[in-house]
Amino acid sequence: MSFRQAYRWLPALIVVTLSGCAAVGPDYVTPTLSAKDVPARWTSPTDTAAEHGPGALAHVHPARWWSDLSDPALDRLVGEALAGSPTVEAATAKLRQVRAAYVQTAAAASPSVDGGAGATQAVGDAGGQRYSESWLSMNSAWEIDLFGAVRRGKEGALAREAAQLASLADTQVSLAADVADAYLGYRACQSHVALSEQDVASREATAQLTAASVETGFTAPYQGIRSAASVAEAKTQLAATRSQCGRLENLLTRLTGVARPALMAILAEKPTGLDRLPVPRHFDIAIPGDALVRRPDIRAAERRLAAASADIGLAEADRYPRLALNGSLGYSVTGGGSSGGLSFGTWSFGPSLSLPIFDGGRRAAAVEQARSRYDEALAEFRLRARAAIQEVEDALTRYAAAHERAENARVSAAQYQSYFDAVEIRYREGASNLLELEDARRAMLGAQQTLLAVQQERLQAWVALHRSTGGAAAHDPPAAASPGPVAAREAQAN
């Protein structure tokens, strides 16, 4: 083909290229959850959790919601976990994979060029004449995106990249919540140990007083036996609590990857005593109306749905003709005989058209399969959304219940402590017996254990709220709510 002949193809190629602006298959539309799926207001007994509508932003960035606890040890442990977690590393590796897949898919829209070279030598049968030949060639191909196959492929690859990015964020949120849960459990366990140690010391002091009273004949011997049994019971409980703390240390080591000596050094930064549990700067939490779309797992499910929609167009485009431009250029050098010389005569250029005529229904079945996968992804998206709503509602119910119980537990613990102090004074003065003292001690200990358990439950419910909202729960939200990042992107797209 001459250059003049190739020039004749130019108008046709321009028309063909412009025709590639149309893409077969459905144009993706972000699904909307029905009113029966999404609550108009989150059910919460607290006013601040229900007053603020979509777009309420937190003062604490969602990526660092745990910083509201103002606990340097927790901040460091979460940072170590996010930096060295194998789970996060695996999710990051998957993200690199899908990004590489996107580059591969996008490359289909560009021309491809391959080259080759070779050299041979031979000896003729007559007279031992030597011959040599060298050649160099270059081949190119460019598929015109007539019906949007490349475009749909890029849309699907880009959606899968966004889905994996959201899955990575979901992994990070879950890991941070797991570390916070384990850390709060460990701090509560330390407080339980301190409380049990105080109880053992008190019972040992009572046992010594009782033993001295038995020796002098003022107390019956069975009272001494009961007192010694009470000490053994308290020590048993103390050993069990210390064992639980050890298991929580092991859990923190696994979650954070911090070696035991370094972990114990970090955990030792907290003051001793019963007040080991951190307290959030804000106990009032507002749940934004668009909390669902902020959840990373919901975003990942929606992006997987978008990828499934693009796959329909990709399968549909396979049923239509495919046009490609192919070209080649080469030359060869021969030597060693009278016919040796240089040749430039090997070049070609022209279009090639592929027409699917009969495939036994394979391509039509591929389209139906892609549509079925889309329907499956849509059902999974709605199922994930309903599960997310339940998780948020459960977390709100748990948090409200623990918040309500906390004040009552505090009052109960303070009253039982006063009651025990009064009974202990009466016992030392001889106005009360050991049985009454032990009953008062058990009541006081039970009230303090309950207070610690409620405080731990409230904090872990606080963590569960952040986990269930993907870190979108707002602390003390501003009066003038501004659009959230998801809403802003959707407004720009429209």
Buried (B, 14 or more C-beta within 10 A) or exposed (E): EEEEEBEEBEEEBEEBEEEBEEBBBBEBEEBEBEEEEBBEEBEBEBEBBBEBEBBBBBEBEBEEBBBBBEBEBBBBBBBBBBEEBEBBEEBBEBBEEBBEBBEEBBEBBEEEEEEEEEEEEEEEEEEEEEBBBBBBBBBBBBBBBBBBBBBBBBBBBBBBBBBBBBBBBBBBBBBBBBBBBBBBBBBBBBBBBBBBBBBBEBBBEBBEBBBEBBEEEEBBEEBBEBBBEBBEBBBEBBEEBBEBBEEBBEBBBEBBBBEEEEBEEBBEEBEEEBEBBBBBEBBBBBBBBBBBBBBBBBBBBBBBBBBBBBBBBBBBBBBBEBBBBBBBBBBBBBBBEEEEEEEEEEEEBEBEEEEEEEEEEEBEEBBEEBBEBBEEBBEBBBEBBBEBBEBBBBBBBBBBBBBBBBEEBBEBBEEBBEBBEEBBEBBEEEEBBBEBBBEBBBBBBEBBBBBBBBBBBBBBBBBBBBBBBBBBBBBBBEEEBEBBEBBEEBEEEE
